[in-house]
Amino acid sequence: MSGGGDRDETGGGAGGDGNGHGGGDRDTSRNEYLLGAVGALVILLVLAFLGYQAVVVRDGVPRLEVTAAVAERVGEGWVVPVEVVNEGGQTVEQVHVTGVLSRDGQVVEQATATFAYLAPSSEQSGALLFSEDPTDGTLEIRPAAYTLP
């Protein structure tokens, strides 16, 4: 009284070769080679990308761009939201952004903001504060200085 029913005592199961293989040994081997080749190709592509980033992109100088949004009145003053983007390949610290408001060729007011850290291909947001209306005149906003880590 074994109670096991119709069991194959060799362990091969239906359609097997008696060694635990399912009879499709040749197809499995091709699939394994194909998967290995695809994996190797992916690894080579990742290594090539990282090498490119390390040699070409990271050796570039910082390239800073500043864009300003529309000035808004807040209390007794004005706020000009700014965004600084580092499109270069090198990290910068202590980025000083200057906004100069002038009317009829005369400087009316100047404001500055400092951004602590900008990694390559990153952006930071901040604001310049003015007591005069920056929409009434010419407002020039630009990066003024930075340090290298």
C-alpha positions in Angstrom: 0.0 0.0 0.0 2.2 2.8 -1.3 -0.5 5.4 -1.9 1.7 7.2 -4.5 -0.4 6.4 -7.5 1.3 6.2 -10.9 4.7 7.7 -10.1 7.7 7.4 -12.2 10.4 6.1 -9.9 13.3 7.3 -12.1 12.5 11.0 -11.3 12.3 11.9 -15.0 8.6 12.7 -15.2 6.6 12.4 -18.4 8.7 13.0 -21.5 12.0 13.1 -19.7 15.2 11.3 -20.2 15.5 9.8 -16.8 18.1 12.4 -15.6 15.6 15.1 -14.6 15.8 17.0 -17.9 12.6 17.8 -19.7 13.6 16.6 -23.2 14.1 20.2 -24.5 17.8 20.4 -23.6 19.0 21.7 -27.0 16.4 24.7 -26.9 17.2 25.6 -23.3 20.9 25.8 -24.2 20.3 28.1 -27.1 18.1 30.3 -24.9 20.8 30.5 -22.3 23.4 31.5 -24.8 21.1 34.2 -26.2 20.3 35.5 -22.8 24.0 35.6 -21.9 24.8 37.5 -25.1 22.1 40.1 -24.4 23.3 40.4 -20.8 26.9 41.0 -22.0 25.7 43.6 -24.5 23.8 45.5 -21.8 26.9 45.4 -19.5 29.1 46.7 -22.3 26.7 49.5 -23.1 26.5 50.6 -19.5 30.3 50.6 -19.2 30.6 52.6 -22.4 28.1 55.1 -21.1 29.8 55.4 -17.7 33.2 55.8 -19.4 31.7 58.6 -21.6 30.3 60.4 -18.6 33.6 60.1 -16.7 35.8 61.3 -19.5 33.8 63.7 -21.6 30.9 65.1 -19.5 32.5 65.5 -16.1 35.7 67.2 -17.5 33.7 70.1 -18.8 33.6 73.5 -17.2 30.5 74.7 -15.3 28.0 76.4 -17.6 25.5 78.4 -15.6 22.3 79.8 -16.9 19.8 82.0 -14.9 16.2 82.5 -15.8 13.8 84.7 -14.1 10.0 84.5 -13.6 7.5 87.3 -13.4 8.1 89.7 -10.5 5.4 89.7 -7.8 4.5 92.3 -5.3 4.9 91.0 -1.7 4.2 93.4 1.1 6.3 96.5 0.8 8.7 94.9 -1.8 9.0 92.8 -4.9 10.1 89.2 -5.4 11.7 87.9 -8.6 11.8 84.1 -8.7 15.0 82.8 -10.4 16.2 79.4 -11.4 19.9 78.6 -11.9 20.9 75.6 -14.1 24.4 74.1 -14.3 24.5 72.7 -17.8 28.3 72.0 -17.6 30.1 69.0 -16.4 31.6 70.2 -13.1 30.1 70.9 -9.7 30.1 74.4 -8.4 29.5 75.8 -4.9 28.5 79.3 -3.6 26.9 80.4 -6.8 26.2 84.2 -6.5 23.4 85.5 -8.8 23.0 89.2 -9.2 20.0 91.2 -10.3 20.6 94.8 -11.3 17.6 97.1 -11.8 18.3 100.2 -13.9 16.2 103.1 -15.3 17.4 105.5 -17.9 20.9 104.1 -17.7 21.2 104.6 -13.9 21.4 101.7 -11.5 18.4 101.9 -9.1 18.9 98.8 -7.0 20.9 95.6 -6.9 20.0 92.3 -5.3 21.9 89.1 -4.9 21.2 85.4 -4.0 23.7 82.6 -3.2 23.1 79.0 -4.1 25.2 76.6 -2.0 25.6 73.8 -4.5 24.9 72.9 -8.1 25.9 69.5 -9.4 26.3 69.0 -13.2 23.0 68.9 -15.0 21.1 70.2 -12.0 19.0 73.2 -11.1 18.2 75.3 -8.0 15.4 77.8 -7.4 15.5 81.0 -5.3 14.4 84.6 -5.4 15.8 88.1 -5.7 14.2 90.7 -3.4 13.7 94.4 -4.5 12.2 97.4 -2.8 11.6 99.1 -6.2 9.3 97.8 -8.9 11.5 95.6 -11.2 8.9 95.7 -14.0 9.5 99.5 -14.2 12.9 99.6 -15.8 15.6 97.2 -17.1 16.4 94.1 -14.9 19.6 92.2 -15.8 20.0 89.0 -13.9 23.2 86.9 -14.3 25.5 84.6 -12.4 28.3 86.7 -10.8 30.6 84.2 -9.1 31.1 80.6 -7.9 33.7 78.4 -6.3 34.9 75.0 -7.3 34.8 72.2 -4.6 
